[in-house]
Amino acid sequence: MASEILRVEASVKLETRVFDLYHGKYSNLTELAWAMGISVSQVYRVRQGKRPISEKFITGTVKAFPEFRLDDLFLIVPNGEQHGKK
């Protein structure tokens, strides 16, 4: 069973819509990072794909966008794909 879980985890990744949604609510990524309670560099690294989405990023996203449900903010997609693209 543990090997099945590992295969599932390796075959999907978590993506966020935060970078599509912050326009209009926050003027820039620095303001977004402040609202999320995380560093600007962490926001930029997640945006560039250099850092995976962490628990702290998820918590901050929910804090910055309380009007959205968790499943509106994050997507689970197969590896090698991006949301809306195959």
PEJO-V734971 format. One record per residue. RES is the residue in three letters. SS is DSSP state (A for helix, B for strand, O for the rest). OMEGA is omega in whole degrees, -180 to 180 (none if undefined). NEAR is the number of other C-alpha atoms within 10 Angstrom. Layout:
res: [RES:RES]
ss: [SS:SS]
omega: [OMEGA:OMEGA]
near: [NEAR:NEAR]
This chain:
res: [MET:ALA:SER:GLU:ILE:LEU:ARG:VAL:GLU:ALA:SER:VAL:LYS:LEU:GLU:THR:ARG:VAL:PHE:ASP:LEU:TYR:HIS:GLY:LYS:TYR:SER:ASN:LEU:THR:GLU:LEU:ALA:TRP:ALA:MET:GLY:ILE:SER:VAL:SER:GLN:VAL:TYR:ARG:VAL:ARG:GLN:GLY:LYS:ARG:PRO:ILE:SER:GLU:LYS:PHE:ILE:THR:GLY:THR:VAL:LYS:ALA:PHE:PRO:GLU:PHE:ARG:LEU:ASP:ASP:LEU:PHE:LEU:ILE:VAL:PRO:ASN:GLY:GLU:GLN:HIS:GLY:LYS:LYS]
ss: [O:A:A:A:A:A:A:A:A:A:A:B:B:B:B:B:O:A:A:A:A:O:B:O:O:B:O:O:A:A:A:A:A:A:A:A:O:O:O:A:A:A:A:A:A:A:A:A:O:O:O:O:O:O:A:A:A:A:A:A:A:A:A:A:O:O:O:O:O:A:A:A:A:B:B:B:B:B:O:O:O:B:O:O:B:O]
omega: [180:179:176:179:180:179:178:180:-178:-175:178:175:180:176:-179:175:-175:-177:173:-172:-172:178:-179:178:179:-174:180:-177:177:178:177:180:179:179:180:-179:178:-178:177:-179:178:178:-179:-179:176:-180:-179:-178:-180:-180:179:177:-177:176:179:178:179:179:179:179:178:178:-177:-178:-176:-179:-179:173:-179:-179:170:-176:-176:180:172:-177:176:176:180:178:173:-178:-178:-178:175:none]
near: [6:7:8:9:10:10:11:12:13:11:12:15:17:16:18:21:14:19:13:8:12:16:12:7:11:15:10:11:17:16:14:24:21:15:15:21:16:17:13:15:12:18:22:15:13:17:17:10:11:10:12:15:19:12:9:12:20:17:14:19:24:16:14:20:18:10:9:12:10:15:10:11:18:17:16:13:17:16:12:10:11:14:14:6:7:8]
